[in-house]
């Protein structure tokens, strides 16, 4: 953790810890934040969780909480890989935006041009990314990650690669060597174009062996071992990664190192407008809202009775929170799909401490 970098995070949170006029030190801030997170984890019945705060240009803080596996009393580790569930769509959206900036794709192209049989064939790429329907000026919003699936074919059409090849190329470009492009990435029965090299296959297998045990937690917070439902890579789900590897993606996107212009990034982090003139909650890949006057961009992932994740970025502060859990407690019972991250107690603590 860099104290100099942490100072920027704490700059406008002088009374968040201890109600003192004297700003907290970075160690005081992170100790308080860690305590809040662990209390919320226990309250939500989450067996194990990892967390990181990413600044600019590195990870400011990270910590593991609870158990990777309860039966064997194996503690969670900060480098534990998780299924990222719906956070996978952030990588997919990034590949689509790369194509837009490269001039090989228009946001207003119907996805039916790439997958005519899709039930969403008449929707444009922009509408798929923003979860909107209807004509401009008369848009409606429905969050359903099944709508993202056609983007696999869009990516293939604008890159000339299979979707998994393009996804893998992005991971490799960022040095995300502790990540896997789908839980089945090393299986020999994949199409030849998608089969990993022997070295990559061995690495993928070793990473997947480190996945935490997934749990279903009942209303009495009693956990029971379950299994992961996501078995392959799709446009919305399938990424396996760690907080450290995902921090590389987050930093590269925020710093403009992925071939996406600042103008396109700003467009992605902007709200579509409904017929009422009010903003709709989802930009192109990310939810977008404000908190105490500051922009907040975020996304969540959930696999019922198995895993969950939450990413919250404060663009004005160049800081991102990453949370990963081996139950669905980060996103359940909060109705995050409605587009308000403050229904999450984890997000509220972070925003309340930082955007004071």
C-alpha positions in Angstrom: 0.0 0.0 0.0 1.4 3.4 -1.0 0.6 6.1 1.6 1.1 8.8 -0.9 -1.4 7.3 -3.2 -3.8 6.7 -0.4 -3.7 10.3 0.6 -5.7 11.1 -2.6 -8.4 8.7 -1.6 -8.7 10.2 1.8 -8.5 13.8 0.8 -12.2 14.6 1.2 -13.0 12.1 4.0 -11.6 13.9 7.1 -14.4 13.0 9.4 -15.2 9.5 8.2 -13.2 7.8 10.9 -13.4 9.0 14.5 -15.3 12.3 13.8 -12.1 14.2 14.3 -11.1 17.4 12.5 -7.8 15.8 11.8 -7.8 13.6 8.7 -7.2 9.9 9.5 -4.0 8.3 8.4 -4.3 5.8 5.6 -3.8 2.9 8.0 -6.6 4.2 10.2 -8.9 4.5 7.2 -8.2 1.1 5.9 -8.4 -0.5 9.4 -11.9 1.1 9.8 -13.0 0.1 6.4 -11.8 -3.5 6.9 -13.7 -3.7 10.1 -16.9 -2.5 8.5 -16.5 -5.0 5.6 -16.0 -7.9 7.9 -19.0 -7.0 10.0 -21.1 -6.8 6.9 -19.7 -10.0 5.6 -20.8 -11.8 8.8 -24.2 -10.2 8.7 -24.7 -11.2 5.1 -23.7 -14.8 5.8 -20.8 -14.7 3.4 -18.3 -17.5 4.2 -15.3 -15.8 2.4 -14.5 -12.7 0.6 -11.6 -10.8 -0.9 -11.4 -7.0 -1.3 -9.2 -4.5 -2.9 -9.1 -0.7 -3.4 -7.3 0.3 -6.6 -6.0 3.8 -7.0 -3.7 5.2 -9.6 -1.4 3.5 -10.6 -1.7 0.5 -8.3 -3.6 -1.4 -5.6 -3.8 0.8 -2.5 -5.1 -1.9 -0.2 -6.3 -5.5 -0.2 -7.5 -8.0 2.3 -9.1 -11.5 2.6 -11.9 -12.3 5.0 -13.3 -15.6 6.2 -13.0 -19.0 4.7 -12.1 -20.4 1.3 -13.4 -23.7 2.5 -15.2 -24.1 5.9 -14.9 -27.9 6.3 -11.1 -27.8 6.1 -10.8 -24.5 7.9 -8.9 -23.1 4.9 -8.7 -19.3 5.2 -9.5 -17.1 2.2 -6.4 -15.6 0.5 -6.1 -12.2 -1.3 -4.9 -14.0 -4.5 -7.8 -16.5 -4.5 -9.4 -16.7 -8.0 -13.2 -16.3 -8.2 -15.9 -16.7 -10.8 -16.7 -13.1 -11.8 -20.2 -13.9 -13.0 -21.8 -10.9 -14.6 -18.7 -8.7 -14.2 -17.5 -10.6 -17.3 -19.6 -8.2 -19.4 -17.1 -5.4 -18.6 -14.5 -7.1 -20.6 -17.0 -7.8 -23.4 -18.1 -4.2 -23.4 -14.5 -3.1 -23.6 -13.8 -5.2 -26.7 -16.9 -3.8 -28.3 -15.8 -0.2 -27.6 -12.4 -1.0 -29.0 -14.0 -2.0 -32.2 -16.0 1.3 -32.2 -12.8 3.4 -31.8 -11.0 1.3 -34.4 -13.8 2.1 -36.9 -14.8 -1.6 -37.5 -18.1 -1.2 -35.7 -20.9 1.3 -35.3 -22.9 1.5 -32.0 -26.1 1.9 -34.1 -25.7 -1.3 -36.0 -28.4 -3.9 -35.2 -26.9 -7.0 -33.6 -29.0 -9.0 -36.1 -26.4 -8.1 -38.7 -24.1 -10.5 -36.8 -26.6 -13.0 -35.4 -29.9 -12.9 -37.3 -31.6 -15.6 -35.2 -31.1 -13.7 -31.9 -34.3 -12.7 -30.2 -32.7 -9.3 -29.8 -31.8 -9.0 -33.5 -33.5 -5.7 -34.0 -31.6 -4.0 -31.1 -28.6 -2.0 -31.8 -25.2 -2.6 -30.2 -25.8 0.6 -28.2 -29.1 -0.7 -26.9 -27.6 -4.1 -25.9 -24.8 -2.4 -24.0 -27.2 0.0 -22.2 -30.0 -2.6 -21.7 -32.4 -0.2 -23.4 -35.2 -0.7 -25.9 -37.3 1.7 -28.1 -36.5 4.6 -30.4 -34.2 7.4 -29.3 -36.2 9.8 -27.1 -38.5 6.9 -26.0 -36.1 4.5 -24.4 -37.0 2.0 -21.6 -34.6 0.1 -19.4 -34.6 -3.6 -18.5 -31.7 -5.3 -16.9 -31.4 -8.9 -18.2 -27.9 -10.2 -18.9 -29.3 -12.6 -21.5 -29.5 -9.6 -23.7 -25.7 -9.3 -23.7 -25.2 -12.7 -25.4 -25.4 -11.4 -29.0 -22.3 -9.3 -28.3 -20.2 -12.5 -28.7 -21.0 -12.5 -32.4 -20.5 -8.7 -32.6 -17.0 -9.2 -31.2 -16.2 -12.0 -33.6 -17.5 -9.9 -36.6 -15.4 -6.8 -35.8 -12.2 -8.6 -34.7 -12.1 -11.6 -37.0 -11.4 -13.8 -34.0 -13.5 -16.3 -32.1 -15.0 -14.7 -29.0 -12.7 -16.7 -26.7 -9.7 -15.8 -28.8 -10.5 -12.1 -28.5 -11.2 -12.4 -24.8 -8.0 -14.3 -24.2 -6.0 -11.7 -26.2 -7.4 -9.0 -23.9 -6.3 -10.9 -20.8 -2.8 -11.6 -22.2 -2.4 -8.0 -23.3 -2.9 -6.9 -19.7 -0.7 -9.6 -18.2 -3.7 -11.1 -16.4 -1.9 -14.4 -16.0 -4.0 -15.5 -13.0 -7.2 -15.4 -15.0 -9.1 -18.0 -17.1 -11.3 -17.2 -20.1 -14.1 -19.6 -19.0 -14.2 -22.5 -16.6 -13.9 -24.9 -19.6 -11.0 -23.1 -21.3 -8.6 -26.0 -21.0 -11.0 -28.8 -22.2 -9.8 -30.7 -25.2 -13.2 -30.9 -26.7 -13.3 -27.1 -27.4 -13.2 -26.1 -31.1 -9.6 -26.2 -32.3 -9.5 -22.4 -32.7 -10.2 -22.0 -28.9 -8.0 -24.8 -27.5 -5.3 -23.3 -25.3 -1.6 -24.1 -25.7 -0.4 -26.9 -23.4 1.3 -24.3 -21.2 -1.9 -22.2 -21.0 -4.0 -25.2 -20.4 -1.8 -26.3 -17.5 -2.0 -22.8 -16.0 -5.7 -22.6 -16.4 -6.1 -25.9 -14.6 -4.0 -24.8 -11.7 -6.0 -21.6 -11.3 -9.3 -23.4 -11.4 -8.1 -25.8 -8.6 -7.7 -22.7 -6.4 -11.4 -21.6 -6.7 -13.1 -21.3 -3.3 -15.8 -23.6 -2.3 -19.2 -22.1 -3.3 -21.9 -21.9 -0.7 -25.6 -21.4 -0.5 -26.6 -19.6 2.7 -30.1 -19.8 4.2 -32.0 -17.1 6.1 -30.3 -18.3 9.3 -26.9 -17.7 7.7 -26.1 -21.4 7.7 -23.9 -22.3 4.7 -24.2 -25.4 2.6 -21.7 -26.5 -0.1 -23.1 -26.1 -3.7 -21.5 -26.0 -7.2 -20.8 -23.4 -9.8 -23.5 -23.1 -12.4 -21.3 -21.2 -15.0 -19.5 -23.7 -17.1 -18.3 -21.8 -20.1 -17.4 -18.3 -21.4 -20.2 -16.1 -22.5 -20.5 -12.4 -23.2 -21.9 -11.8 -19.7 -20.4 -14.6 -17.6 -17.4 -17.0 -17.4 -14.4 -14.9 -16.4 -12.3 -16.4 -13.6 -9.9 -14.0 -12.0 -8.5 -12.4 -8.9 -8.7 -8.9 -7.4 -5.1 -8.3 -8.4 -5.6 -9.4 -12.0 -8.9 -7.4 -12.3 -7.1 -4.4 -10.9 -4.9 -4.5 -14.0 -8.0 -4.4 -16.2 -9.6 -1.6 -14.1 -6.4 0.5 -14.3 -5.9 0.0 -18.0 -9.4 1.0 -18.8 -9.3 4.1 -16.5 -5.9 5.2 -17.9 -6.8 4.8 -21.5 -4.4 1.9 -22.2 -6.9 -0.4 -24.0 -7.3 1.5 -27.3 -10.4 3.3 -26.1 -10.4 7.1 -26.3 -11.3 9.3 -23.4 -14.4 10.5 -25.3 -15.6 6.9 -25.8 -15.0 6.1 -22.2 -17.0 9.1 -21.2 -19.8 8.0 -23.5 -19.7 4.5 -21.9 -20.0 6.2 -18.5 -22.9 8.4 -19.4 -26.6 7.8 -18.8 -29.1 7.3 -21.7 -32.2 9.5 -21.4 -35.7 8.2 -21.0 -38.8 9.8 -22.7 -39.4 11.5 -19.4 -36.1 13.3 -19.7 -34.8 11.5 -16.7 -31.5 9.4 -16.9 -31.7 5.7 -17.2 -29.3 3.8 -14.9 -27.0 1.9 -17.3 -24.3 3.2 -19.5 -22.5 1.0 -22.0 -21.3 -1.8 -19.8 -21.5 -0.1 -16.5 -24.3 1.3 -14.2 -23.9 5.0 -13.8 -25.2 7.3 -11.1 -24.2 10.1 -8.7 -23.6 10.1 -5.0 -23.4 13.4 -3.1 -22.8 15.0 -6.5 -20.0 12.7 -7.6 -20.2 10.3 -10.5 -20.2 6.6 -9.6 -19.8 3.8 -12.2 -20.3 0.2 -11.0 -21.4 -3.3 -11.9 -22.3 -6.4 -10.0 -22.2 -10.2 -10.6 -24.2 -12.9 -9.0 -24.6 -16.7 -9.4 -27.4 -17.8 -7.2 -26.2 -19.9 -4.2 -22.6 -19.8 -5.4 -20.8 -16.5 -5.8 -21.1 -12.8 -6.2 -19.1 -9.7 -6.9 -19.2 -5.9 -6.9 -17.1 -3.3 -8.5 -17.5 0.4 -7.7 -15.5 3.2 -9.4 -15.3 6.9 -8.5 -13.9 8.4 -11.7 -13.2 11.8 -10.1 -10.9 10.2 -7.5 -9.4 7.5 -9.8 -10.3 4.8 -7.3 -12.1 1.5 -7.6 -13.4 -1.0 -5.0 -13.4 -4.7 -5.9 -15.3 -7.2 -3.8 -15.5 -11.0 -4.5 -17.4 -13.6 -2.4 -18.0 -17.3 -2.4 -21.8 -16.9 -1.8 -24.4 -14.7 -3.4 -24.4 -12.4 -0.3 -22.8 -9.4 -2.0 -25.8 -9.0 -4.3 -28.6 -10.7 -2.4 -31.1 -9.6 -1.2 -30.2 -6.1 -2.5 -32.0 -5.2 -5.7 -29.0 -3.9 -7.6 -30.6 -4.6 -11.0 -32.7 -1.6 -10.5 -29.7 0.6 -10.8 -29.0 2.1 -7.4 -25.7 0.8 -5.8 -26.6 2.4 -2.5 -29.0 -0.5 -1.7 -25.8 -2.5 -1.1 -24.5 -2.0 2.4 -21.0 -2.7 1.2 -21.2 0.1 -1.4 -22.8 2.5 1.1 -19.9 2.0 3.6 -17.4 2.7 0.8 -19.2 5.7 -0.5 -19.9 7.0 2.9 -16.3 6.9 4.0 -14.8 8.2 0.7 -17.4 10.6 -0.6 -18.1 12.3 2.7 
